[in-house]
Amino acid sequence: MTSRRKLARRAPVCSLTAILWIAFGLSLTSVIVTVLYLPTLRSQPAERKKQELKPDVVEDWDGNVLLDQMTDQTHISVGGWWVPHVRWEEEVSCTVGGRSLCQKVLSVMCKADSVRAVYQYLPIRPDTDIKTIYFSARSAAVDLQSVDSVHDADYSAIAMVKFDDGSHQTLRLDFPSGSHPFIAAENDMGVPNNQKVVSVLVMLFCHGYMGLVKFTDIILKPVGAAGGMIATERGDIVSSCPPALLSPVSATKPTFHYEHIFNATFTEYKEDTVTLVTQVSMDRIAMLDRIIRHWDGPMAVALYVPTTSQKPDTNHDWKRYYINKKLRHPKFRTFCSVLAVYANVVNDEYPINYLRNLALRMVKSKYVFLLDADFIPSPNFQDNFRVLINDQSDPTDRTAYVVPAFEFLEEQEDQPPPQDKEALKQQIFADDANILPFRSVESPESHRPTDYQRWYAEEQVYPVSTYQDKFEPYLVLRMSPSLPLYDERFSGYGMNKVTHTMELLAAGYQFLVLPNVWAIHVPHRSTSSNIQFLQKPLQRLHNRATRFEFVADIMRKYQVGPCSTKPKR
């Protein structure tokens, strides 16, 4: 009992002592905080006010003219990273280190037999005096393995610098295969004396490998004299509305000899007659015979005749004989205008858009159907088209009628194509389907705006609701002096048709989908130019440079995108 009372008496004393010590500690801490941090705390409002007055101080721009955003592909533009048919993933990673804890990363799964690439185009302002260009990037790889069949595998970043005299130089950043964390590479180049930089095209890519690659911290810095920055912000160097080249240099185009093989004698053109317009090479001349058996109207064909000669070839007699022998169907002489275009030498590149324009200029009807020669048009096309457009009015002649495109999965030599829409749908949705929407696997964006799900049930013409810059439909257009032709700077493979669609959009054309006509692609062996384009990164780079220059031209010509003069709402 006594012990318990002693403990009871001591407890309040111990508690009071502890409280006094705690109070003393808090007071001492308060004094220390006040002495050490009060000046800093008092200065914060002033600094915050200063930051609010100048949220984007010029010192924050480090001179990198590359954007870290993706291109808005629903509009005509050249800003940001542009991705072709194979999509790159855009993500934020907090494990890459570098200048910040978390950074944007672009990644893609490489494929051995094609180029996986993403691009950014920088049109340089004419008044910019660039002396040096610095280029750097960091990249990581995961299980990146080369394939024995590919001898020139590549995993790099390239900056192609173009000058006002039409010449160019490239900066390369090469990275190793295998698996590795983010590693840095850098390079620079001096601008040749008396030359102006008019554009830079950056390409990140892999080819000949299987595996995953990632890129981050992609930096391109134009530098002035003595290594100093030449501007205080990106807009002083890169133009949002690209200017014309300071000294445009037109590519030298070969002059081809051409002559008419057949001149159509067909004269019964009705008000809404449609002429099928196409181009084809001599090695695929048999495709013309297949088309004419299914087409119920006139045709205009530009037939390219290659040569094996190293010197200018003028011996065309045997070629005329061969063409006449192959085009024996009687409808050719009545319904077809065929223009033979003779190559000069063996290395002439296939002039695809030049051929298309030659064929267009032979048309005598009110409408044209722009179709590739490896397609079969749907039956009764003329009559079905007339019914569909009977209630359509277009006082401006600026309607582009979309013909939905499909493809056979395997060539059907003996099996005729579907005779009506219902038969087509049955073959598409059958368990053993042999027909699919065209390129729905390898490049779905090429025809996605057609909206196939709506087309299957639709009986009326309907508008394309969402454009995107890979859209390349087959079209029926009304002939008029204002109809844009194909851009002839494109030859060989790549960007030759999709750019025409883009110009139609820029020119104010409305895209309407036709519900009861279509065309079906027949599979065939790839051409050598197609294979080369898929597997040659530098050829792809030059083709994309031409594509961006084309986009810049039509932005100025039609005053669209950043070149628009319309007031913003």
Salt bridges, closest charged atoms under 4 A:
ASP62 OD2 - ARG99 NH1 3.12
ASP72 OD2 - HIS75 ND1 2.85
GLU90 OE2 - LYS104 NZ 3.50
ASP127 OD1 - ARG125 NE 3.66
ASP129 OD1 - LYS131 NZ 3.47
ASP152 OD2 - LYS536 NZ 3.72
ASP154 OD1 - ARG172 NH2 3.00
ASP174 OD1 - ARG172 NH2 2.85
ASP217 OD1 - ARG99 NH2 3.01
ASP217 OD2 - ARG138 NE 3.06
GLU259 OE1 - HIS257 NE2 3.83
GLU259 OE2 - ARG320 NE 2.30
GLU271 OE2 - LYS366 NZ 2.69
ASP272 OD1 - LYS366 NZ 3.90
ASP289 OD2 - ARG293 NE 2.74
ASP313 OD2 - LYS319 NZ 2.79
ASP317 OD1 - ARG320 NH1 2.50
ASP372 OD1 - ARG356 NH2 3.19
ASP372 OD2 - LYS497 NZ 3.75
ASP374 OD2 - HIS521 NE2 3.09
ASP374 OD2 - HIS524 NE2 2.78
ASP383 OD1 - ARG386 NH1 3.21
ASP397 OD1 - ARG478 NE 3.17
GLU411 OE2 - ARG290 NH1 3.64
GLU422 OE1 - LYS425 NZ 3.70
GLU442 OE2 - ARG439 NE 3.91
GLU445 OE2 - ARG448 NE 2.91
GLU458 OE1 - ARG454 NE 3.06
ASP469 OD1 - LYS470 NZ 3.83
ASP469 OD2 - ARG547 NH2 3.43
GLU472 OE2 - ARG439 NH1 3.52
GLU472 OE1 - LYS497 NZ 3.64
ASP487 OD1 - ARG489 NE 2.74
GLU503 OE2 - LYS557 NZ 3.24
GLU549 OE2 - LYS162 NZ 2.80
ASP553 OD2 - ARG489 NH2 2.87
ASP553 OD1 - ARG556 NH2 2.50
